[in-house]
Amino acid sequence: MPITILPPKSSRPIPSRRADPEDVPSDSDSDTSSQAGGADLDGDIPMITTANKSSPKYDSNTGIVTPGELITSDPQWMRGHGTYIPLGTKDITSSVAGTITRTNKLISVRPLRARYTPEVGDLVVGRIVEVQAKRWRVDVGSTQLASLPLSAINLPGGILRKRTETDELQIRTFFAEGDLLVAEVQQLFQDGGASLHTRSLKYGKLRNGVFVAVTGMGGGGGVVRSRRQVWTMDAANGAGQIDVVLGVNGYVWISKHVETPAEVENKTMGITNMEENVSATMYSSQNDPIDSDTMREIVRLRGVVTALVENSLRVDEDMVVRGYQEAVEMALLSSKGPEDVYLGGERGQQLAAALTGV
Amino acid sequence: MPLDTSTYSLGLLRVDGRRWNELRRIHAQIRTQAAADGSSYLEMGHTKVMCVVTGPTEPGPRRGGNVGSAGGAGAASGGQHKDAEVLVNIVIAGFSSVDRKRRGKGDKRTLEMQSTVANALAASLHIHLFPHSQITISLHVLSQDGSLLAALINAATLACVDAGIPMTDYVAACTAGSTSTYAANDESADPLLDLNHQEEQELPGLTVATLGETDRVAVLVCESRVQVSRLEGMLAVGVDGCKQVREILDRVVREKGRKMIQEGTVERGTGLNDMDVD
């Protein structure tokens, strides 16, 4: 008995090429002549059913380009990040998968996702990985470690204090390996490295809280550069105030709000000599006592941030504050009451739906 | 597409029912691991590979191990490189093939594949943009059914695209073989595309990878004896297969990007057509 192969049932209808009369010319280039290079077998029929190659791959609906795709060969444009010009040509070609952005005559491609690239003035949260003679090396989620020179921090005892060799010897009393800090990018180096500074009362060592790492810039949800990235908010359910620091690099710090001595004095003394009152406690690694209500609300805020990321929403002040209010209400409705801080899975989706549905 | 048995002799079909120039089913996903910088999962037939990319990052303390590396001016270990270094680590699961073979860390075949993948990607990635850093590519083989090296290269390329590392173009790979053995010395042997395990065992074959849509060959590995007269045909079929593979990989990336834009995670880009206006 001869073997017969039944045609498989295709899930989608096989496009009939002859249906469209305009399609006939393009059909001709996908016949057997395109299979040069291999031994031609008699009676072979074309199997490559890919769309005709003449159609532009560039999808103007989405504006997505992929590596190796020609963006333009018009010489009026300048090449920015995410693009390159192949040797011997003048074509601007994409080198990452992402969306095209145009600034005047500059064409750059913003990747769908990439590591954080520091820019001067960015607020970042980082972790000390290495202590060197006169500087610290800080992980900020970038392609390289950032450096924090000893000269770029506020030393206890006022801004005008002279830096001595004793400070260099005692460098670990300020920051040691594993410490978290909030800082600002002060300077960029040629090779993509960055140097940080903490010369403001807003910056410095972090304690009394919890650290969350979310994907950084470039899509997939994450922290976006915005007007305000550090704020203090009133927590619900009898907890005190909570500080939130959203580092541009995708590192987030949520902690109990502690009034610094400077703030206390500020109320009585005024702003004049605030800078000089950098207290010795600012480099302390000891947590203050935190009551369980505050701890619970810190955990809830952390849940909000991770839920935003999981549902690929942007993380900024507005979203976090609204998300937190929504989460508090959701907890009240649940059977466990305010103790219910779980915001993963379905509950996270519910939260995201409530935030985007408005 | 249904097989038309009237015009195609069944004797010409391969063991798995493919024709000479057909690829196996390629299924790929990117961003499979949320915590990684870049990740991918790729199936070429029954060869299944998972890839995770970390970096570019500052090189940590060197854990002395057997990893293939490429790039980096002056390959002195632990030294400061002008370019990023590409490190590849391949783990072949014990359950991946039919016979449970123990492959130690120093397995020569694995080491060679590591350095092949590392060199191929280092040539395409723009490593000069990331001085003093390293890009670590971890590949895990879950299932083997031929064309392993090709699958590894394709998975690594996808994961690097996902990680947003700038590159010249995709490095797409596939295998090509010949219909009769070396010993048969058959002048009229025809080339085959995308060998599976059984064909790889019996027939001569080579792995070829090309850079993007061009005919530029990035990797060419031939581990079996074959008459030089057959090589040209095999190479041509292989290069043609690579172009098909690139098309498939590109579609995966585009699909993911389109989805991200629809969901609003990424802002819509400027259309190219808008540019021509002014």
Contacts between the chains, C-beta under 8 A, distances in Angstrom:
chain1	res1	chain2	res2	distance
A	3	B	10	6.2
A	4	B	5	6.3
A	5	B	3	4.8
A	5	B	5	5.4
A	5	B	10	7.7
A	6	B	2	7.9
A	7	B	2	2.8
A	7	B	3	6.8
A	8	B	2	6.2
A	10	B	1	7.8
A	10	B	2	7.8
A	14	B	1	6.7
A	14	B	2	7.9
A	35	B	21	6.6
A	35	B	240	7.9
A	36	B	236	7.9
A	37	B	233	7.2
A	37	B	236	3.3
A	37	B	237	6.2
A	37	B	239	7.7
A	37	B	240	5.8
A	38	B	20	6.8
A	38	B	21	5.7
A	38	B	190	7.2
A	38	B	191	5.4
A	38	B	233	6.4
A	38	B	236	6.5
A	38	B	237	4.7
A	38	B	240	7.4
A	39	B	20	7.8
A	39	B	188	8.0
A	39	B	190	4.2
A	39	B	191	6.4
A	39	B	233	6.2
A	41	B	12	6.5
A	41	B	20	7.0
A	41	B	190	7.1
A	43	B	7	4.6
A	43	B	8	6.1
A	43	B	9	7.3
A	44	B	7	8.0
A	44	B	8	6.8
A	44	B	19	7.3
A	45	B	4	6.4
A	45	B	7	6.0
A	45	B	8	6.9
A	47	B	1	6.8
A	47	B	19	6.3
A	47	B	21	6.7
A	47	B	22	5.8
A	48	B	21	7.9
A	48	B	244	7.0
A	49	B	1	6.3
A	50	B	244	7.2
A	50	B	247	6.0
A	57	B	250	7.5
A	58	B	272	6.0
A	59	B	254	6.9
A	59	B	258	7.1
A	60	B	271	4.8
A	60	B	272	6.8
A	60	B	273	5.8
A	61	B	258	7.9
A	62	B	254	7.9
A	62	B	257	6.5
A	62	B	258	4.9
A	62	B	261	5.0
A	62	B	268	7.0
A	62	B	269	7.5
A	63	B	261	7.7
A	63	B	268	5.6
A	63	B	269	3.0
A	63	B	270	6.3
A	63	B	271	5.5
A	63	B	272	7.8
A	64	B	254	5.8
A	64	B	257	4.0
A	64	B	258	6.5
A	64	B	261	7.1
A	64	B	269	6.9
A	65	B	269	7.8
A	66	B	161	7.2
A	66	B	170	7.7
A	66	B	250	5.4
A	66	B	253	5.2
A	66	B	254	6.3
A	66	B	257	7.8
A	67	B	161	6.1
A	67	B	166	7.6
A	67	B	167	4.9
A	67	B	168	7.2
A	67	B	169	5.6
A	67	B	170	6.0
A	67	B	212	7.8
A	68	B	167	7.8
A	68	B	168	6.6
A	68	B	169	3.1
A	68	B	170	6.1
A	68	B	211	8.0
A	68	B	212	4.2
A	68	B	213	7.1
A	71	B	272	6.9
A	72	B	272	6.8
A	72	B	275	6.9
A	77	B	275	7.5
A	82	B	166	6.4
A	84	B	126	6.9
A	84	B	166	7.2
A	84	B	168	7.0
A	86	B	168	7.5
A	95	B	126	6.0
A	95	B	166	3.8
A	95	B	167	5.8
A	95	B	168	6.8
A	96	B	161	7.5
A	96	B	164	5.5
A	96	B	165	7.5
A	96	B	166	5.3
A	96	B	167	7.6
A	97	B	161	5.1
A	97	B	162	7.9
A	97	B	164	7.5
A	97	B	253	4.9
A	97	B	254	8.0
A	97	B	257	6.0
A	98	B	164	7.3
A	98	B	257	7.5
A	98	B	266	7.7
A	98	B	269	7.5
A	99	B	257	7.8
A	99	B	261	7.4
A	99	B	266	6.1
A	99	B	267	6.6
A	99	B	268	6.6
A	99	B	269	2.9
A	99	B	270	7.8
A	100	B	269	4.2
A	100	B	270	5.1
A	100	B	271	7.9
A	100	B	272	7.0
A	101	B	269	6.4
A	101	B	270	6.1
A	102	B	270	4.6
A	102	B	274	7.9
A	102	B	275	6.3
A	107	B	275	7.7
A	110	B	266	7.8
A	110	B	267	8.0
A	110	B	269	7.4
A	111	B	164	3.5
A	112	B	162	7.8
A	112	B	164	6.7
A	112	B	256	7.3
A	112	B	257	5.5
A	112	B	260	6.0
A	112	B	266	5.8
A	113	B	31	7.5
A	113	B	38	7.6
A	113	B	162	6.7
A	113	B	163	7.3
A	113	B	164	5.2
A	114	B	163	7.2
A	114	B	164	3.0
A	114	B	165	7.7
A	115	B	37	6.3
A	115	B	55	7.8
A	115	B	56	6.9
A	115	B	57	7.9
A	115	B	163	7.8
A	115	B	164	7.1
A	137	B	58	8.0
A	143	B	55	7.4
A	143	B	56	4.3
A	143	B	57	6.5
A	143	B	58	7.7
A	143	B	130	5.2
A	143	B	133	5.1
A	144	B	56	8.0
A	144	B	57	7.8
A	144	B	58	5.1
A	144	B	130	7.9
A	144	B	132	6.2
A	144	B	133	5.8
A	145	B	58	4.6
A	191	B	131	4.5
A	191	B	132	6.6
A	192	B	129	7.5
A	192	B	130	6.7
A	192	B	131	7.1
A	193	B	132	7.9
A	215	B	34	7.7
A	218	B	164	6.2
A	219	B	260	6.0
A	219	B	265	5.1
A	219	B	266	4.3
A	220	B	31	7.4
A	220	B	260	7.5
A	220	B	265	6.1
A	221	B	265	5.9
A	310	B	34	7.8
A	312	B	260	7.4
A	312	B	263	5.8
A	312	B	264	7.8
A	312	B	265	4.2
A	313	B	265	7.9
